[in-house]
Amino acid sequence: MFGFSKTTPNTDDAKAAAMAAARKTVRDTIHELAMAPPEQAERLTGRLKSYLEADKTLPFDYKQKARQKARELECNSNMRVADKLMHLAVQLAADEHLSERTKKLGDARRYFSKACLLGADQEWRKAFDRLNETAMMTGGVHRAGPSRAKPLDTAPSNPNRAKG
């Protein structure tokens, strides 16, 4: 009566269309997060969180799952880059480029700490620590002469008797 009705089909359709558009926006943002570098992933996660806070059409559990997925993808992005930098640091250490190795190790540790804050697996953390130890102990240790571990070889060489 007097133009007030409980629900009209148009408002239900509008709500469904708004919910579908919101879900599409969330899916697109999460799809962008999948292979984004860490800095971009952090920006996208922040943008998604603010969008979800402002949105009134999506259900709470959907928002919660979207936030969790975004956090997981941001963590994966940081883990991926930290791992790549750590392997590069080990390679640089093996090639005796110690100053470059140190820079890569610092960058890798920064991404590692961010990944740990975002909930990286304990197994990955242990593997990263082992690789970090490997990178730190590789390279840079050369002695010009004999040492206690490798003394001077003073024994006469044996002639090769097999060649007649």
PyMOL commands that set and color helices and strands:
alter all, ss='L'
color gray80, all
select helices_A, chain A and resi 9-33+38-54+60-94+98-117+122-137+161-163
alter helices_A, ss='H'
color red, helices_A
deselect
rebuild
show_as cartoon
